[in-house]
């Protein structure tokens, strides 16, 4: 009997850090109203590797190109929300750390006296891709309260990617994509507006 067997092993490891703080603003200044909530969520990816039993194991963490399946070394999410009924305003920052072109390249760029390239440890002269921060804002206005009318009804307006930074340009052999960036990690759409 001959049958296929999948014996590939995949390992994903990381650490999440999260902190939230909420306070009524009159605790800070007695004449202020409303509540302030600040939240931070940070992820440190430690390993994302696959072992197929034949090829050298490759850790994809830090590979920020569209040809990788990896995740950045660091992912950040911070937010501040101010609510004073019936209005709620929030600002959010989303970011990823800088990375490299891939696990088969030497982590450090080399310009002279470089080691010999091998299939699984290639030498290149530039192995850096910038990180990115994106900022969003939202305002919500409560039109109806369930306690008063039996219905909750809100109106909202959101601006995503307020500063509209361009994602880093990455050398890429794939000519299908005009953006030359990993749009799963980077904000490629640009500034956008939503309301509802």
C-alpha positions in Angstrom: 0.0 0.0 0.0 1.3 3.4 -1.0 -0.3 6.5 0.5 0.7 10.1 1.0 1.7 11.2 4.5 1.9 14.7 5.8 4.7 14.9 8.3 5.5 18.6 8.0 5.8 20.4 11.4 5.0 24.0 11.9 5.9 26.0 15.0 4.5 29.4 15.8 5.5 31.2 19.1 5.0 34.7 20.4 4.2 36.9 23.4 1.3 39.3 23.7 1.4 42.3 26.1 -1.8 44.1 26.8 -2.6 47.0 29.2 -5.8 49.0 29.6 -6.5 52.1 31.8 -9.9 53.7 32.2 -10.7 56.8 34.4 -13.4 59.4 34.7 -11.8 62.7 33.7 -13.2 64.4 36.8 -10.6 62.4 38.7 -8.0 64.5 36.9 -9.8 67.9 36.7 -13.0 68.2 38.7 -14.7 70.4 36.0 -14.1 67.8 33.2 -16.7 65.2 32.3 -16.7 61.9 30.5 -14.4 58.9 30.6 -11.0 58.2 29.1 -9.8 54.8 28.1 -6.3 54.1 26.9 -5.3 50.7 25.6 -2.1 49.1 24.3 -1.6 45.7 22.7 1.9 44.7 21.6 2.9 41.3 20.0 6.4 40.0 19.8 6.6 37.2 17.3 9.4 34.8 18.3 9.2 32.0 15.7 7.2 31.0 12.7 9.0 28.0 11.1 8.2 25.0 9.0 10.2 21.7 9.0 9.5 19.4 6.1 12.2 16.9 7.0 14.2 17.6 3.8 15.0 21.3 3.6 16.7 23.4 6.3 14.1 24.8 8.7 13.4 28.5 8.0 12.1 31.0 10.5 9.8 33.4 8.6 9.5 36.0 11.5 10.6 39.4 10.3 10.1 38.6 6.6 8.0 41.6 5.5 7.7 40.8 1.7 4.6 39.5 -0.1 6.5 36.3 -1.0 6.8 35.3 2.7 4.2 33.8 5.0 5.8 35.3 8.0 4.8 38.0 10.5 6.8 41.0 11.6 9.0 40.9 14.7 6.7 43.4 16.5 3.0 44.4 16.0 1.6 47.4 17.8 -1.9 48.6 18.5 -2.6 51.6 20.7 -5.9 53.5 21.2 -7.4 56.3 23.2 -11.1 56.7 23.6 -13.0 59.6 25.1 -16.7 59.2 25.8 -19.1 61.8 27.1 -22.7 60.8 26.3 -23.9 61.0 23.6 -20.5 61.5 21.9 -17.5 59.1 21.7 -14.2 59.9 20.0 -11.3 57.5 19.5 -7.9 57.6 18.0 -6.0 54.5 17.1 -2.4 53.7 16.0 -1.4 50.5 14.3 2.1 49.6 13.5 4.6 46.9 12.5 8.4 46.8 12.9 11.0 46.9 10.2 11.9 43.5 8.7 13.9 41.8 5.9 13.5 40.2 2.5 13.4 36.6 3.6 14.8 33.7 5.7 17.2 32.5 3.1 19.1 35.8 3.1 21.8 36.6 5.6 20.2 38.8 8.3 23.0 41.4 8.0 23.7 43.1 4.7 27.1 42.6 3.3 29.1 44.8 0.8 32.7 43.6 1.1 34.5 40.4 2.2 31.1 38.7 2.1 30.7 34.9 2.8 30.0 32.7 -0.1 26.3 32.4 -0.9 24.6 29.1 -0.6 21.1 28.0 -1.6 19.8 28.4 2.0 22.1 31.3 3.1 22.2 33.8 0.3 24.3 37.0 0.6 22.8 40.3 -0.4 23.9 43.9 0.0 20.6 45.2 1.3 18.3 43.3 3.6 16.0 45.9 5.2 12.4 46.8 4.8 11.0 49.7 6.8 8.1 49.4 9.3 5.0 51.4 9.2 2.6 53.3 11.5 -1.0 54.1 10.6 -3.4 56.3 12.5 -7.2 56.1 12.5 -9.9 58.3 14.0 -13.6 57.7 14.8 -16.5 59.7 16.1 -19.8 58.2 17.2 -22.9 60.0 18.2 -25.7 58.1 20.0 -29.0 59.2 18.5 -31.3 57.0 20.5 -30.9 55.1 23.8 -32.4 51.7 24.3 -33.4 52.5 27.8 -35.5 55.4 26.6 -36.9 54.3 23.3 -36.3 50.5 23.2 -33.8 51.0 20.3 -30.1 51.8 20.2 -29.2 54.0 17.2 -25.7 55.4 16.5 -24.3 57.5 13.8 -20.5 57.2 13.1 -17.8 58.7 10.9 -14.4 57.0 10.6 -11.1 58.1 8.9 -8.7 55.3 8.3 -5.0 56.0 7.6 -5.2 59.7 8.4 -1.6 60.6 7.5 -1.6 58.3 4.4 2.1 57.2 4.4 3.1 55.2 1.4 4.1 51.6 2.2 7.8 50.9 1.7 8.8 50.0 -1.8 10.2 46.5 -2.0 12.2 44.9 -4.7 9.9 42.2 -6.1 10.0 39.7 -9.0 6.3 39.5 -9.1 5.1 42.1 -11.7 1.4 41.5 -11.1 1.3 43.9 -8.2 1.8 47.7 -8.7 2.3 48.4 -5.0 5.4 46.2 -4.5 4.5 45.8 -0.8 3.0 43.2 1.4 -0.5 44.5 1.7 -1.3 41.9 4.3 1.1 43.7 6.6 1.2 47.3 5.3 -1.6 49.7 4.6 -1.7 49.9 0.8 -5.2 51.3 0.3 -4.4 54.8 1.7 -6.7 57.2 3.4 -10.4 56.2 3.5 -13.6 57.5 4.9 -16.6 55.6 6.2 -19.9 56.6 7.7 -23.0 54.8 8.9 
